[in-house]
Amino acid sequence: MKKRILDIVVISDVHLGNPACHAEELLAYLSSIQPKTLVLNGDIIDVWNVKENYFPPSHLNVLRKIISMAAKGTEVYYIVGNRDETMENFIGTGMGNIHIVNKLVLNLDGKRAWFFHGALFDGTLPKAKWFAHLGSFGFSVLKTLKRWCNRVFLKLGREGYALADMSNGEIQKNRVDSALFEATVVDLALDKHYDQVICGHVHLPKKEIIEHRKGTCTYLNSGDWVEHLSALEYSFKRWKLYRYHNDKLSPFYMDEELKEMDIHEIVSNLTDPQDADDQTIPAPYPPQEDTED
């Protein structure tokens, strides 16, 4: 089955290492596309939740798939978020087509697009990080409680109780009011003369053209792979909001590359691109120098 060729794909808030992550669905989606540029807009690995006893093969395969895409020519930009903040030590470094950054500015067909995760606004909320950690702990407790309740109901011969989960997306939405977040982001983007601002962090997929007294700005949020299973796609000079639940094709993709290619071969191709089989995809929109903070 032919993959969809796209200029740019943006995913964020995957939370690998967290039981709430829908890694298999994300792997199916990544296997169905061939982007020239892949932007990982923060919180790809959930360092706050990851434990040695929980990082299943499906989560590892997502990382392998991303590395494989980079080895075949896709430019990958890993923007550091708040739950993978340990990656901050590697900002400015990279390997082959993988670049670790804290933000990204691209010129998309004459429009300046600003990519960043969005966690920098947490500093405006007192004790925001403390509440986020507390919410993370509460989510884990709730998941354990649900499993325990379901075992009891099954022993009683009844169906599992549909205990409402407080997903990571809900935790984020409680932590940062989405309307305030959007208004703050757009205001700052216009101050910096950007036409488009692309975020993650609040787990709410959205595409909206916002009229502001300072001008017009397109606000885009890639959502998450915890509850919304969404991404942003750029092709034919326009943005599209992708939702996995509305996709009838990607769940049927079988990625034979992961079965056939050894991880050592993937890394070798990544560090020595001339040896890769397919090197036909250059970055379509070179990053711009952005001297403003």
Phi, psi and omega in degrees: 000133185286136180280151176281127179269125183230152177287307184222139172233135179239125172232152179208167173051052178283320178062049172300138184096358178248133181302340181280349182291134177264072186292320182295320178294319178296320179297319178297319179295311180299329180285344183264357185233160176225082182276147174285326178226133177242120178255118176264099193268053170091152178057040176287313174254129182270085183296332180293332185251336188298137178230158183299331183269005176220093167204077189294166182305325181296325178289318178296323180294331175297316178296318179298320181295317180297317178297320179297320178297319179295321180295336181263007172119348179290129175281121183249124176247116179263107178268125186287134177255202180267329180274351172241036186296343177296342178286350181302331180295343184251007179301133182094355179253176179184176178215115182061237181269008178258125182235132180256121186221170174256348175196168182213136176237124179236149172263105183258096177052047176091357178247135180275123182245130183248117180254127170200160188291311179119352184290345182298339179279352176298333181296342179277351180251122182302132175058029183300316183293323179298318179292325180294317177297320179297318178296321178299317179296317180297322178298316179297318179297318181295320178298317179296318179297319179298315180298319181295316179297319181294324177298317180298315182294323179294321177295331178275002179078021179247162179291155179302140181284127183278071178293129184293126178275137168271096184287167178301327178298318179295321178300314180296318183293326177290330185282324182229114178300122189296321180296317178294320179300309181299315181297319180293317181297313182295319179301314180292320180299318179292324176299326182266006175066040174261145178270333182223144176230128186239117186234178169225230167074309185269002174062024180241101179297134183198147172222118184209134173271119186252124175273129185226155179299338179271348183147198181244136180219140175267119178263128181229135176228129185281354177077229185198174174240037175250311179233326184268334179050066189227164179205169174247138179233135179240121175199156182053038174064026177212156179265144176228138177269116182267136175232122184300322183294342178263000184267123181266353187252313189302329179298344184263000182285135175248121183264093181291340181302318183293333179280326188267330186264124178287146182300327179292325177291322178299312181296322179298317178294327181292318183278343179227076187303334182296339181271353182288151183289323187234109180234049186256005187241091174282164176292123185285335184228092182303141178300143177269151172289130181231102185274351181277149176269000000 
